[in-house]
Amino acid sequence: MKSNYKKIGPYIRQVDVRNVEDKKENLLGVSTQKVFIDSIANTVGTDFRTYKIVKRRQFTYVADTSRRGDRIGIALLETHDEGLVSPIYTVFEIIDHDTLLPEYLMMWFRRPEFDRYARFKSHGSVREMFDWDEMCDVELPMPSIEKQREIVKEYHTIVDRIKLNERLNEKLEETAQAIYKQWFVDFEFPISAEHASAIGKPELEGQPYKSSGGEVVFNEVLKQEIPKGWGTEELQHLAKIKGGKRLPAGEQLIPQPTPHPYIKVADMGSLKFVCLNNKFEYLTIETQRKISRYIVNSGDLIISIVGTIGTVNIVDKSLAGANLTENCAKITGIKKSPQTTFIITYIQKMVERKLKRAPLVEFRASFLYTTLGH
C-alpha cells in the first residue's frame, strides 16, 4: 500500500439521531447506484420514531451486502437538508471537513474497487455483513484538503457535462420519436418536389402529405391504411438476424478487464448506444475462443429477447468485437436506404406489439417501405 494511503476510521464517526418528533417527510432508501432514493418500503403501522435522521453531507450505508449483487448500497446526502432512513442502516459523518471532504470520500466509495473490497471483507453465515469495523479499515489516498477540493471540482465538472449530454440525448430522442410519428403514424411527411410535379401540383412541395390530400390505401398485412405507393417488407429481407451465445458449461465471467467484454441484457439501457463502462464483465481469452463467432461490431443493432424483452441498442465502437449473450440477438447488414431511416424506432414499436413471447430469430415483422418519392 502506498505511504499516503490512510485508514478512514480516525476521520469518521457513527451518527445515531432518532426521529423522536415522529416526522414522516423525506423517507429515503439507499440504492446500489450510490444515491438516495424515495423509500418504497411498506410503512403501514411503522413507528417512525425509531427511524434515523441523516443530514446533508452525512453518509448512510447498508451493512448487509448479501442481497445486492456486487455493489454496496452507500450514499452521501446532497439533495435534502435532512431525511429519514431505516434504523437498520448505518449513518456516519466525517469528523473534520478541513481534513477530509465528504464529496472526496464519496468518490472513493463509487469506485468498483471499493465494491469488490467490501464484498471480500463481508462475513456472516446467513447474511454477509460489511460491519463498522471493516468500514473503518478502508484505506484511501489522503492528499491535502486543497488537492481534495481540486479533485472534487474536476469530478463535478465531468459529471455536469455527462448530465448535459444525457439531457441533449433525451431531446434528440424525443425529436426522433416525434419525426417517426409524423412520418409513419400520421403520414405527414413532406411531399417531395418530384411527387408534387408528378401529380401536377408543384405548389404542394414541402407540404404534409395526408393533410394535403395525399391518397391512402388499406394494407392487408398491417391492417391499416398507408400512403399509396408504399408497401411492406419483412425484417429478414432488410437485414441479417443472429442470436448470441451462452457461456460454455463450467465457464464464468470475470470482473477484471480483458480484451473481450461480454454484453448482457443488464448492460443495455434506455439510451440509443450501449457503451463499455465499469459495470461490464469479461471473458477470459480461453473462454472467448470457444464462442469467438458470436461477436458484435460497431453499428450493429442488438435487441433483448429474454427477460426484459425489446430493449434495442446500437453497439458503440468501444464494444466492437465484444461477445453477445444468448439472451440477445444482433441485427446486421441493414440496407442503407431511405426506407430504413427509422428502422430502430420501428423495431421498438413492433417489439411492443409482437415480440412479447416470440424469439427474435423467429420474428417476421412487416415494415413499411417506400422510396419516399411522395
GUKETOR-736482 format. One record per residue (C-alpha): residue in three letters; x, y, z. Coordinates in nm, 2 decimals. Layout:
BEGIN
REC   residuo        x        y        z
REC       ALA        X        Y        Z
...
END
This chain:
BEGIN
REC   residuo        x        y        z
REC       MET     0.00     0.00     0.00
REC       LYS     0.13     0.34    -0.09
REC       SER     0.26     0.55     0.20
REC       ASN     0.00     0.83     0.15
REC       TYR    -0.29     0.58     0.20
REC       LYS    -0.46     0.61     0.54
REC       LYS    -0.74     0.43     0.71
REC       ILE    -1.06     0.63     0.73
REC       GLY    -1.15     0.52     1.08
REC       PRO    -0.99     0.81     1.26
REC       TYR    -1.18     1.06     1.03
REC       ILE    -1.53     0.92     1.06
REC       ARG    -1.79     0.85     1.34
REC       GLN    -2.13     0.70     1.35
REC       VAL    -2.44     0.91     1.40
REC       ASP    -2.74     0.77     1.57
REC       VAL    -3.00     1.05     1.60
REC       ARG    -3.36     0.91     1.62
REC       ASN    -3.67     1.07     1.48
REC       VAL    -3.82     1.15     1.83
REC       GLU    -4.05     1.42     1.67
REC       ASP    -4.22     1.14     1.46
REC       LYS    -4.16     1.32     1.13
REC       LYS    -4.27     1.14     0.82
REC       GLU    -4.12     1.36     0.54
REC       ASN    -3.83     1.26     0.32
REC       LEU    -3.83     0.88     0.39
REC       LEU    -3.53     0.76     0.20
REC       GLY    -3.37     0.44     0.09
REC       VAL    -3.02     0.37    -0.04
REC       SER    -2.96     0.22    -0.38
REC       THR    -2.67     0.02    -0.53
REC       GLN    -2.63     0.31    -0.77
REC       LYS    -2.48     0.50    -0.46
REC       VAL    -2.76     0.75    -0.44
REC       PHE    -3.06     0.81    -0.20
REC       ILE    -3.40     0.72    -0.34
REC       ASP    -3.75     0.76    -0.22
REC       SER    -3.82     0.47     0.00
REC       ILE    -4.06     0.20    -0.13
REC       ALA    -4.09     0.02     0.20
REC       ASN    -4.44    -0.07     0.33
REC       THR    -4.48     0.17     0.62
REC       VAL    -4.82     0.07     0.74
REC       GLY    -4.81     0.05     1.12
REC       THR    -4.45     0.17     1.12
REC       ASP    -4.32     0.36     1.43
REC       PHE    -4.12     0.64     1.26
REC       ARG    -3.97     0.74     1.59
REC       THR    -3.73     0.45     1.56
REC       TYR    -3.60     0.58     1.22
REC       LYS    -3.26     0.75     1.20
REC       ILE    -3.22     1.11     1.08
REC       VAL    -2.95     1.17     0.82
REC       LYS    -2.84     1.53     0.74
REC       ARG    -2.68     1.70     0.45
REC       ARG    -2.32     1.58     0.38
REC       GLN    -2.37     1.27     0.61
REC       PHE    -2.34     0.92     0.48
REC       THR    -2.57     0.62     0.50
REC       TYR    -2.47     0.26     0.41
REC       VAL    -2.63    -0.08     0.42
REC       ALA    -2.41    -0.32     0.61
REC       ASP    -2.60    -0.63     0.46
REC       THR    -2.42    -0.70     0.13
REC       SER    -2.55    -1.05     0.06
REC       ARG    -2.86    -0.94    -0.15
REC       ARG    -2.73    -0.66    -0.36
REC       GLY    -2.51    -0.84    -0.62
REC       ASP    -2.16    -0.70    -0.63
REC       ARG    -2.24    -0.34    -0.54
REC       ILE    -2.26    -0.18    -0.20
REC       GLY    -2.55     0.04    -0.10
REC       ILE    -2.40     0.36     0.02
REC       ALA    -2.48     0.73    -0.04
REC       LEU    -2.40     1.09     0.06
REC       LEU    -2.70     1.31     0.13
REC       GLU    -2.67     1.61    -0.11
REC       THR    -3.02     1.68    -0.22
REC       HIS    -3.20     1.74     0.12
REC       ASP    -3.12     1.92     0.44
REC       GLU    -3.22     1.60     0.62
REC       GLY    -3.41     1.28     0.56
REC       LEU    -3.52     0.96     0.74
REC       VAL    -3.37     0.62     0.69
REC       SER    -3.43     0.27     0.83
REC       PRO    -3.30     0.20     1.17
REC       ILE    -3.11    -0.10     1.03
REC       TYR    -2.89     0.14     0.82
REC       THR    -2.57     0.29     0.94
REC       VAL    -2.54     0.67     0.94
REC       PHE    -2.20     0.83     0.97
REC       GLU    -2.02     1.16     0.91
REC       ILE    -1.67     1.30     0.87
REC       ILE    -1.54     1.45     1.19
REC       ASP    -1.34     1.73     1.04
REC       HIS    -1.43     1.86     0.69
REC       ASP    -1.10     2.06     0.68
REC       THR    -0.91     1.73     0.68
REC       LEU    -1.14     1.50     0.46
REC       LEU    -1.41     1.62     0.23
REC       PRO    -1.73     1.41     0.22
REC       GLU    -1.75     1.45    -0.15
REC       TYR    -1.39     1.32    -0.19
REC       LEU    -1.47     1.02     0.02
REC       MET    -1.79     0.95    -0.18
REC       MET    -1.58     0.95    -0.49
REC       TRP    -1.38     0.67    -0.34
REC       PHE    -1.70     0.48    -0.25
REC       ARG    -1.82     0.50    -0.61
REC       ARG    -1.52     0.30    -0.74
REC       PRO    -1.59    -0.06    -0.84
REC       GLU    -1.27    -0.15    -0.65
REC       PHE    -1.44    -0.04    -0.33
REC       ASP    -1.74    -0.27    -0.40
REC       ARG    -1.51    -0.56    -0.46
REC       TYR    -1.32    -0.49    -0.14
REC       ALA    -1.64    -0.46     0.07
REC       ARG    -1.78    -0.78    -0.07
REC       PHE    -1.45    -0.96     0.00
REC       LYS    -1.44    -0.83     0.36
REC       SER    -1.81    -0.91     0.42
REC       HIS    -1.87    -1.21     0.65
REC       GLY    -2.15    -1.40     0.81
REC       SER    -2.32    -1.74     0.79
REC       VAL    -2.68    -1.63     0.69
REC       ARG    -2.63    -1.28     0.58
REC       GLU    -2.29    -1.14     0.48
REC       MET    -2.22    -0.81     0.66
REC       PHE    -1.97    -0.53     0.59
REC       ASP    -1.97    -0.41     0.95
REC       TRP    -1.85    -0.08     1.10
REC       ASP    -1.50    -0.21     1.19
REC       GLU    -1.45    -0.32     0.83
REC       MET    -1.56     0.03     0.71
REC       CYS    -1.31     0.19     0.94
REC       ASP    -1.03    -0.02     0.80
REC       VAL    -1.09     0.11     0.44
REC       GLU    -0.78     0.28     0.32
REC       LEU    -0.76     0.56     0.06
REC       PRO    -0.51     0.82    -0.05
REC       MET    -0.53     1.13     0.16
REC       PRO    -0.39     1.44    -0.02
REC       SER    -0.41     1.79     0.12
REC       ILE    -0.76     1.94     0.16
REC       GLU    -0.67     2.19    -0.12
REC       LYS    -0.60     1.90    -0.35
REC       GLN    -0.92     1.72    -0.25
REC       ARG    -1.12     2.03    -0.33
REC       GLU    -0.95     2.05    -0.67
REC       ILE    -1.02     1.68    -0.75
REC       VAL    -1.38     1.71    -0.64
REC       LYS    -1.43     2.02    -0.86
REC       GLU    -1.29     1.85    -1.16
REC       TYR    -1.50     1.54    -1.09
REC       HIS    -1.82     1.75    -1.07
REC       THR    -1.73     1.93    -1.39
REC       ILE    -1.72     1.60    -1.57
REC       VAL    -2.04     1.48    -1.41
REC       ASP    -2.22     1.80    -1.51
REC       ARG    -2.10     1.75    -1.87
REC       ILE    -2.23     1.40    -1.87
REC       LYS    -2.57     1.51    -1.74
REC       LEU    -2.58     1.78    -2.00
REC       ASN    -2.50     1.53    -2.27
REC       GLU    -2.77     1.30    -2.13
REC       ARG    -3.03     1.58    -2.15
REC       LEU    -2.92     1.65    -2.51
REC       ASN    -2.96     1.29    -2.60
REC       GLU    -3.30     1.28    -2.44
REC       LYS    -3.40     1.58    -2.65
REC       LEU    -3.26     1.42    -2.96
REC       GLU    -3.46     1.10    -2.88
REC       GLU    -3.78     1.30    -2.83
REC       THR    -3.72     1.46    -3.17
REC       ALA    -3.66     1.13    -3.34
REC       GLN    -3.98     0.99    -3.19
REC       ALA    -4.17     1.30    -3.30
REC       ILE    -4.04     1.27    -3.66
REC       TYR    -4.12     0.90    -3.66
REC       LYS    -4.48     0.96    -3.55
REC       GLN    -4.51     1.24    -3.81
REC       TRP    -4.39     1.02    -4.10
REC       PHE    -4.50     0.67    -4.01
REC       VAL    -4.81     0.71    -3.79
REC       ASP    -4.97     1.04    -3.91
REC       PHE    -4.82     1.02    -4.26
REC       GLU    -4.75     1.39    -4.26
REC       PHE    -4.40     1.36    -4.42
REC       PRO    -4.32     1.65    -4.66
REC       ILE    -4.42     1.60    -5.02
REC       SER    -4.12     1.59    -5.24
REC       ALA    -4.07     1.81    -5.55
REC       GLU    -4.08     1.50    -5.77
REC       HIS    -4.42     1.38    -5.64
REC       ALA    -4.57     1.73    -5.64
REC       SER    -4.47     1.77    -6.01
REC       ALA    -4.59     1.42    -6.09
REC       ILE    -4.94     1.49    -5.97
REC       GLY    -4.94     1.83    -6.14
REC       LYS    -4.94     2.03    -5.81
REC       PRO    -4.59     2.18    -5.77
REC       GLU    -4.73     2.42    -5.51
REC       LEU    -4.76     2.12    -5.27
REC       GLU    -4.38     2.07    -5.24
REC       GLY    -4.28     2.05    -4.88
REC       GLN    -4.64     2.03    -4.75
REC       PRO    -4.76     1.75    -4.52
REC       TYR    -4.88     1.45    -4.72
REC       LYS    -5.20     1.34    -4.56
REC       SER    -5.35     1.67    -4.47
REC       SER    -5.27     1.80    -4.82
REC       GLY    -5.50     1.53    -4.97
REC       GLY    -5.24     1.26    -5.02
REC       GLU    -5.41     0.93    -5.11
REC       VAL    -5.40     0.64    -4.87
REC       VAL    -5.49     0.27    -4.93
REC       PHE    -5.57    -0.02    -4.70
REC       ASN    -5.28    -0.26    -4.64
REC       GLU    -5.39    -0.62    -4.56
REC       VAL    -5.06    -0.71    -4.39
REC       LEU    -5.06    -0.41    -4.15
REC       LYS    -5.44    -0.40    -4.13
REC       GLN    -5.44    -0.02    -4.17
REC       GLU    -5.43     0.25    -4.43
REC       ILE    -5.09     0.36    -4.56
REC       PRO    -4.99     0.61    -4.83
REC       LYS    -5.05     0.50    -5.19
REC       GLY    -4.73     0.36    -5.33
REC       TRP    -4.60     0.23    -5.00
REC       GLY    -4.57    -0.14    -4.92
REC       THR    -4.44    -0.38    -4.66
REC       GLU    -4.12    -0.58    -4.62
REC       GLU    -4.01    -0.84    -4.37
REC       LEU    -3.72    -0.76    -4.15
REC       GLN    -3.54    -1.07    -4.27
REC       HIS    -3.52    -0.91    -4.61
REC       LEU    -3.38    -0.59    -4.48
REC       ALA    -3.11    -0.73    -4.25
REC       LYS    -2.95    -1.04    -4.11
REC       ILE    -3.06    -1.17    -3.77
REC       LYS    -2.83    -1.38    -3.55
REC       GLY    -2.86    -1.49    -3.19
REC       GLY    -2.59    -1.45    -2.93
REC       LYS    -2.42    -1.74    -2.74
REC       ARG    -2.44    -1.86    -2.39
REC       LEU    -2.12    -1.93    -2.19
REC       PRO    -1.98    -2.28    -2.23
REC       ALA    -2.06    -2.52    -1.95
REC       GLY    -1.84    -2.45    -1.64
REC       GLU    -1.71    -2.12    -1.77
REC       GLN    -1.77    -1.79    -1.58
REC       LEU    -1.74    -1.42    -1.64
REC       ILE    -1.47    -1.23    -1.46
REC       PRO    -1.47    -0.87    -1.33
REC       GLN    -1.11    -0.80    -1.43
REC       PRO    -1.10    -0.63    -1.77
REC       THR    -0.97    -0.83    -2.07
REC       PRO    -0.99    -0.76    -2.44
REC       HIS    -1.33    -0.95    -2.45
REC       PRO    -1.62    -0.78    -2.28
REC       TYR    -1.95    -0.98    -2.27
REC       ILE    -2.27    -0.79    -2.34
REC       LYS    -2.56    -0.89    -2.11
REC       VAL    -2.92    -0.77    -2.11
REC       ALA    -2.83    -0.58    -1.79
REC       ASP    -2.57    -0.38    -1.98
REC       MET    -2.83    -0.24    -2.21
REC       GLY    -3.03     0.07    -2.12
REC       SER    -3.27     0.34    -2.24
REC       LEU    -3.01     0.53    -2.44
REC       LYS    -2.96     0.45    -2.80
REC       PHE    -2.60     0.33    -2.77
REC       VAL    -2.46     0.06    -2.54
REC       CYS    -2.10     0.16    -2.44
REC       LEU    -1.83    -0.01    -2.24
REC       ASN    -1.83     0.10    -1.88
REC       ASN    -1.70    -0.01    -1.54
REC       LYS    -2.01    -0.24    -1.48
REC       PHE    -1.91    -0.48    -1.76
REC       GLU    -1.79    -0.83    -1.70
REC       TYR    -1.54    -1.01    -1.93
REC       LEU    -1.44    -1.34    -2.09
REC       THR    -1.10    -1.50    -2.04
REC       ILE    -0.91    -1.55    -2.36
REC       GLU    -0.97    -1.93    -2.34
REC       THR    -1.34    -1.88    -2.30
REC       GLN    -1.37    -1.63    -2.58
REC       ARG    -1.20    -1.87    -2.82
REC       LYS    -1.49    -2.11    -2.77
REC       ILE    -1.76    -1.86    -2.87
REC       SER    -1.55    -1.63    -3.09
REC       ARG    -1.80    -1.64    -3.37
REC       TYR    -2.07    -1.47    -3.17
REC       ILE    -1.94    -1.11    -3.16
REC       VAL    -2.08    -0.77    -3.25
REC       ASN    -1.93    -0.48    -3.44
REC       SER    -1.97    -0.11    -3.42
REC       GLY    -2.31     0.00    -3.56
REC       ASP    -2.48    -0.34    -3.51
REC       LEU    -2.83    -0.33    -3.36
REC       ILE    -2.88    -0.56    -3.06
REC       ILE    -3.21    -0.65    -2.91
REC       SER    -3.30    -0.83    -2.58
REC       ILE    -3.52    -1.14    -2.63
REC       VAL    -3.53    -1.29    -2.28
REC       GLY    -3.63    -1.12    -1.95
REC       THR    -3.66    -0.75    -2.03
REC       ILE    -3.77    -0.81    -2.39
REC       GLY    -3.74    -0.55    -2.66
REC       THR    -3.46    -0.32    -2.54
REC       VAL    -3.28    -0.20    -2.86
REC       ASN    -2.93    -0.05    -2.86
REC       ILE    -2.67     0.04    -3.12
REC       VAL    -2.33    -0.11    -3.05
REC       ASP    -2.08     0.17    -2.97
REC       LYS    -1.73     0.15    -3.11
REC       SER    -1.60     0.08    -2.76
REC       LEU    -1.77    -0.26    -2.78
REC       ALA    -1.66    -0.36    -3.13
REC       GLY    -1.56    -0.73    -3.12
REC       ALA    -1.75    -0.79    -2.79
REC       ASN    -1.93    -1.12    -2.73
REC       LEU    -2.31    -1.12    -2.70
REC       THR    -2.52    -1.32    -2.46
REC       GLU    -2.77    -1.57    -2.58
REC       ASN    -3.04    -1.35    -2.43
REC       CYS    -2.99    -1.10    -2.71
REC       ALA    -2.98    -1.11    -3.09
REC       LYS    -2.80    -0.89    -3.33
REC       ILE    -2.93    -0.73    -3.65
REC       THR    -2.67    -0.66    -3.91
REC       GLY    -2.63    -0.56    -4.27
REC       ILE    -2.92    -0.32    -4.26
REC       LYS    -2.97    -0.18    -4.61
REC       LYS    -2.87     0.18    -4.62
REC       SER    -3.17     0.32    -4.80
REC       PRO    -3.44     0.58    -4.72
REC       GLN    -3.70     0.32    -4.62
REC       THR    -3.48     0.21    -4.32
REC       THR    -3.42     0.56    -4.19
REC       PHE    -3.64     0.49    -3.89
REC       ILE    -3.58     0.12    -3.86
REC       ILE    -3.46     0.14    -3.50
REC       THR    -3.77     0.32    -3.38
REC       TYR    -3.99     0.09    -3.59
REC       ILE    -3.83    -0.22    -3.44
REC       GLN    -3.91    -0.08    -3.09
REC       LYS    -4.27    -0.02    -3.19
REC       MET    -4.31    -0.36    -3.35
REC       VAL    -4.15    -0.53    -3.05
REC       GLU    -4.40    -0.38    -2.82
REC       ARG    -4.68    -0.53    -3.03
REC       LYS    -4.54    -0.87    -3.15
REC       LEU    -4.24    -0.98    -2.96
REC       LYS    -4.37    -1.04    -2.61
REC       ARG    -4.33    -1.42    -2.63
REC       ALA    -4.15    -1.50    -2.96
REC       PRO    -3.77    -1.53    -3.00
REC       LEU    -3.63    -1.28    -3.23
REC       VAL    -3.48    -1.54    -3.47
REC       GLU    -3.85    -1.64    -3.54
REC       PHE    -3.96    -1.28    -3.56
REC       ARG    -4.10    -1.18    -3.91
REC       ALA    -4.22    -0.83    -3.87
REC       SER    -4.36    -0.64    -4.16
REC       PHE    -4.20    -0.30    -4.22
REC       LEU    -4.33    -0.01    -4.41
REC       TYR    -4.11     0.07    -4.71
REC       THR    -4.12     0.33    -4.97
REC       THR    -3.88     0.52    -5.20
REC       LEU    -4.01     0.83    -5.02
REC       GLY    -4.10     0.98    -5.35
REC       HIS    -4.42     1.12    -5.21
END
